[in-house]
Amino acid sequence: QVHLVESGGGLVEPGGSLILSCAASGSIISYNMAWYRQAPGKQREWVATITTGRSMAYALSVEGRFTISRDNAKNTVFLQMTNLKPEDTAVYFCHAWWLQDEYWGNGTLVIVSS
């Protein structure tokens, strides 16, 4: 059982930057990791993935603005967000998976508004 806890959310103005963290209760070295988000009244959507081999992929809506990274020694995954837009407003969720194991965090809220 792996528990995931997101942090770093908050209120930021359009064009601003924010770094989200996802702290795991144990080792993440064997897990593929991802970030998802859910805006008010919308379905949850995939944002970015980083595999155990550190391959990365991004949703078209965030590519070029967001960067996903991982620090296995700290059992932590990050999402660096720059040039934030109002449409980035959402609860951001951390996701981990390996074989039949799958875990979700409870999310951290990001509000982009002037």
N, C-alpha and C positions, 0 to 999 in steps of 0.2 A: 504494500500500500504506500503510495507516494502522495503527499499533500502538497498542493501548489498554492502559493499566496502571492498575489499581485500587489504592487505598490507603485507610487510615483505619479498617480493621476492628480488632476487638479484643473483649475481655470487658467487658460492661456489666451492671449489675443491672437487674432489671425496673423500669420507670418511668424509666429513664435515657435519655440522648440520645447520638447519635453522628452525625458527618458523614463521609460517604464521598466520595472524589474519584476521578475518572477522567481521567487525563492522556493526551492524544493526541500522537503523534509529529509531527503536522502540523496544518494548518488543519482545523477542524471546521465552518466556516461553511456548507458545502453539505450537511451531514449531519444527518439526524434521529437523535436519541440516545435511549437507553432504558436502564433498569436491570431486570435479571432476578435471580432468586435460586433456589437449589436447597438445600433442607433435606436432612438425612441420610435416605436411603431414599426420597426423594420425587422427582417429576419437576420439571424446571426450570419456573418460573412467571414470568410477566410481572409487574412491579411498577409501573413508571411510564415515561412517554414525554414527551419535549419535542421538538417539531418545529423545523425551521429558522426557522419563523415564531413560535416560542416559545408555541405552543399546548401545553397540558399535559393529561395524563390519568393516572388512578391506578387500580390494582386496588382493589376494594371493601375488601379486608382491611387496606389501609394508608391509605386516603383519610382525611384529617383529621389524620393523624399524620406522614406523610412529605411532603417537598417536594423536587421536582426542579428544578434550575436549571442554567444554562450561562453560561460566560464565554468568548465566542468569542476575545477578545483573548489569553486565557491558554490556549486550546485545552483547556479543562477543563470537565467536567460534574460536578455535585455531587448528592448525595442527603442531605438533612437528615432525620434520623430522631429522633422524639421519642416519649415514652411507650412505650418498647420493651417487648415481651412475649416470653416464652420461645418462642412460636411464630414469632417473627421470626428465630430462630437459623437461619443458612444461610450458604452462600457466595454473595456478591453479585457479579454480572457486569455489565460495561458492554457496550453494543451500539450500533453505528453503522451506518446504511445510507443509500444514495443510489443510485437506479436499480438497476443490477446489482451494485453494490459492497456488501459486507456484512462487518463485522468484529466480533470478540469479544475481550474481555480474558480473562485467566486467573483472575480472581476475587479477592476479599478476604473473609476469614472473619469473621463476626459471631456472637458467642455471648452470649446473654442468659440470665443465670443468677445466682441469689443464692448 
